[in-house]
Amino acid sequence: MTSTNGVASTVTINTVPVQAQFNTAGVCIGLIGPSGVVFSPPLSGNTENPSTLSMGGNLVASSTLPTISSGFGTSPTITASNTLCFKVVVGTGGAASGVISLPTATNGWLGFAADVTSGTALFLQLTGSTTTSVTFTSYSVTTGLAANMSASDVVLVNCIAY
């Protein structure tokens, strides 16, 4: 004698109306469901378009190129395709600090820099951050005091908006 539990297999599909929310660049940043609840469907919580990377509608990185505002010696150069990672070559005369201009972030910028030419003698520290710039100061590894980067030193920089 065999018996079955008598329970049928059922599938319920609920169709819920949603409204898409877009930023000023036309990128979908989320969906608004019933009762105004904002949510992001799986695999779409982050948005990316050719000019920005954003999370939760806030800028993280941009293809708007960073520029050198001051410091880094006389006539330094910058090579970049975005704000996430780029290269600064220190100009003549060297310098103990430098300011890099960036696109406007919601709160500010977190930056990391490494002098890959003189990295055993110098380390760079983020000493200033605004919504549109970062400032780095170079310090001696042995003394801990501010010390000049040398002309032609290559500094690799990483900046993330917060």
N, C-alpha and C positions, 0 to 999 in steps of 0.2 A: 504494500500500500504506500503510495506516495502522496505527499500533500504539498501544497504551496501556501505561501503566506497571504495570498490574496491582495497584495499591495501592488498597485499599478505603477509603472514608471512614468513620471510626468515631468515636463519641462515648462517652466513659466518664463515668458519674456515680457519684461516691463519696458514699455517705451516711455521715455521721459523727455519732455521738451527742454532743450537747452539753448542758451544764447552764447555766441562766441564774443570774447572781449579782445580787442586789438589795440596795440600801441600806436603812436603817431606815425611809425614807419610802416604800418599795415601788417605787422607780425602778430599772429594770434598768441596771446599770453595766457589764456585760460578760458574756461567755460563757466557759465553761470547756470546753475540748475534750479530746481524747485526751491522756493523760499529764499532766493538770492544767494544760495551757497555757491562759493567759487571753488572750482576744482580743476585739476588737470588730468586728462586721460593718461593712461600708462604710456610711457615712452615719449611724452610730449610736454613734460614739465619744463624743459629747457627750450629756448628758442634760439635760432641762429639764422642770420641772413648774411648777405655778402659784406655788410659793414659793421655788424656788432654781434657779440655773444652776450646774452642776457639770461638771468635766472630770476623768476618771480617778477618779471617786468623791470628789473634793475640791471644796468650795464655791468658787465664783468670785464670785457675786453673789447677793443675797437680797432677797426682798420684805419681810423683817423690817425695819421702818423704822429708820433711824439717828436718834439723838437727840444733843442737845448736852449734854455732861457739865459743861463749864466754859468760861469765856472767851466771846469774841465779844460782849462788852458785856453790859449789863443787859437781860434779857428778849429775847434774840435769837429769831428764828423759823427754823424749818426746814421746807421743803416737799419732800416726797419720795414716790415710789411704790416705790422700791427703793434698793439701795446703790450701784448702778452710776453714777448721776448724779442729783444733787439740788442744791437751792438753800438757802443760809443767808443771812438778812438780819441784819446786825450790829445789836445792840441799842444803847440809849442809852449815851453815854459812850465808845463805841468800845472797842477792845482790840487788843493787839499779838499775841494768840494765842488759840487755842481748841482744845478737845478734843471729838471726836465719838465717841460709842459706837456700836459695830457688833455684829452677831451674831458668835458665835465662829467664827473661821477656823482651819484646820489649823495654819498657821504664823504668820500675821499679815496685815496689810493694806498694800497700796501705794496711796497716795492722791495726787491732784493737785488743786490748788485755784487758782482765778483770781478776783481781785477785779475784776469787770467794771465797777464804778462808778469805782474809783480806780486802774485797771490801769496807767495811764501813770506813776503816782507810787509804786505799791506792787507788790510781788510776794510771793506766799505760797510758803513752802517746807515740805515735810513734815519735821518735826523729831522725830517720835516715832511708833512703831508697835508695837502689841501684838496679840495674837490677838483682842482685843475693842475696839480703839480706834485712832484716828489723832490726831496733834497737828500743827497748822499754826501757823507763826509768820509774821507779816507784816514785811517789810523794805522800807526806802526804796530806790527805784531809784537815787537819786543818791548816798546815803551808804553804803548797804549795812548800815546799822544797823537794829535792830528799830524798827518804827514802828507807831503805832496805825492800825487801820482806822477809818473814820469811821462814826458812827451811820447806819443805813439803807444802808450799802454792800451790794451784792449780790455774794455769793461763790458761784460755781458749783464743785461738788466732784464728783470721780470717784473711787470706791474699788473696788479689785479685790483679792479675797482670794488669798493664795498659800500 
